[in-house]
Structure formats: C-alpha cells, structure tokens
Amino acid sequence: MNDMPTPPLGETVQDPPRGFMGRIRNYFLTGLIVAGPVAITFYLTWWFVNWVDGFVRPFVPMDYRPETYLPFAVPGSGLVVAFVALTLLGFLTANLIGRSLVDLGERLLGRMPVVRAIYRGLKQVFETLFSGNGNSLRKVGLVEFPSPGMWSIVLISLPPNPEVATRIPSQEEHISVFLPCAPNPTTGFFFYVPRHKVIPIDLSAEEAATLIMSAGVVQPGSDPQKKIAALAATALAAKKATDEPESAFSRRRMKAPDKVD
C-alpha cells in the first residue's frame, strides 16, 4: 500500500536528479533559461529591423543611403528613416494644412466601396490601441466560458453601440470582450456579455497575454531570477546528495572498531 501523499492537481514534485548526469542536466537547463529569452529577443528585434529596412530602403535615394559612402550596410537606417518620417507626418497633421490634406485623403478613400470599410476599420483599431486616451482592451477580466464552471481570461473593450444594444434580446447592460486563444493571443473570439458576468482581475494586458501564450506555465508575478536560483539550488542539492553517501561511508569506516583477535 502506497502511503506517499498525492500532489495537488497542477503541481508536480520532482526529486533532485542524482549523479553526474543529473547535475549536467540542471546546468544545461539553467543556461537554457538564461540564454533562450535573450537569444529569441535579439532574433525578433533583428528580424523587425531588417523587415523595416527592406520596406523603407527602396524609397530612399541612393545618395542618402549610408552604404553608398561606407563599405558595409548599416542595419537600422531604414528604421530611423521610418521613425523620422512618421514623426514628421504627425507634426504636419497637427496643423491646419496637414489636417486639411488628411481630411481630403479620407474623403477620397470614403468613396471607394471596398477600401472604405477596410480603412475605417483599421483606423478605429489603430486609434483605440495607440491613442493612449482610452482603456479599451487594457482591462482584464474573467468570463464563464466555454461552459459553466470553466473560466477564461478576456480583454474588456467598450459597450456596444446603440444599434447593437437595441438588438440584443436581454435588457441587461452588455459589454464587448475579446477572448484571446493560446498560444497566439492575437486570435480569438469577440462577443458581447452581460456586464455583471465579467469579473475584473488585477492583471495588465501584457501579463494576461504572457499567461495565455505560455498556457499557464508562466504565472503573473513570477520572477525569472527566482526560477534560476531554484534550479541552481536543485543542482547543489543533487551534488550534496551525490557526495553524502561517500562521506557517510568514510565516516563509518573511521568509526568502526578494530577486530580483536
């Protein structure tokens, strides 16, 4: 009969690996935890910089490109040009002349049947995400979905407009939410839910996205340095457990009395 306690659901109990290979395994995992996020971050940053360079560089004349005067290409030059151009565009849009030109362009796009819907939708999304004035998709909550007793993390958006609100059969106040899917939080479900059925939680949108992408492995508030320290402690425990049998055997030999003939 097994008297060992059963660990709670969702928790695992691992004994520290013993022996030389166990220590090597812990050292390798510790190095992977340290170097993996750094390497992936640098790779994604390098990919983004090259992507922007490849998109912007064809619009820059050859006389203004750094590689024209240098024997090597300068990565990030296109990113600098894009940043300056977007900043200048925002500056020009803030005055009367720039605002008039933008309004003229929007009226022209508004007369195109297919382009009009795409442009208006994308404009509303960009204004909501990057304006910095509203709280749309910045609050996190819990919704009982997909069945009773099962809860999902959602990003809280805005209440429905009057046209949609009047069409909802229920008289309760509704709010729109976005339910991200794992492991890609940019995809998911958008639906309206009664406001009282949304439970707000004290998480940022970035913490919720990390929790969803990791499928619950990375919990909010977890410190990566603590995980590294825990792995190092496990390696030291494995080394101690390996050295203890030999030390105990030596002590027993030293304490053993000599045989009397």
PEBELLIN-V826807 format. One record per pair of residues at least 24 apart in sequence whose ideal C-beta (glycine too) atoms are under 8 Angstrom apart, sorted by the first residue. I is the first residue (numbers start at 0). J is the second residue. Records with the same first field share a line. If there is no record, write none. Layout:
I: J  J
This chain:
15: 233  234  236  237  240
16: 233  237
17: 237  240  241
18: 237  241
19: 241
21: 237  241
22: 234  237  238  241
25: 230  231  233  234  237
26: 234
28: 230
29: 227  230  231  234
32: 223  226  227  230
33: 227
36: 223
45: 74
48: 74  75  77  78
49: 74
51: 77  78  81
52: 76  77  78
53: 77
54: 81
55: 80  81  84
133: 157
136: 177  204
137: 203  204
138: 199  204
139: 199  200  202  203  204  206  207
140: 176  197  198  199  200
141: 197  198  200
142: 176  178  192  196  197  198
143: 196
144: 178
151: 178
152: 178  179  200  202  207  210  211
153: 177  178  179  197
154: 178  179  204  207
155: 197  199
156: 189
158: 194
159: 191
163: 191
167: 191
169: 193
171: 195
179: 207  208  211
180: 211
181: 211  212  214
182: 211  212  213  214
183: 212
184: 208  211  212
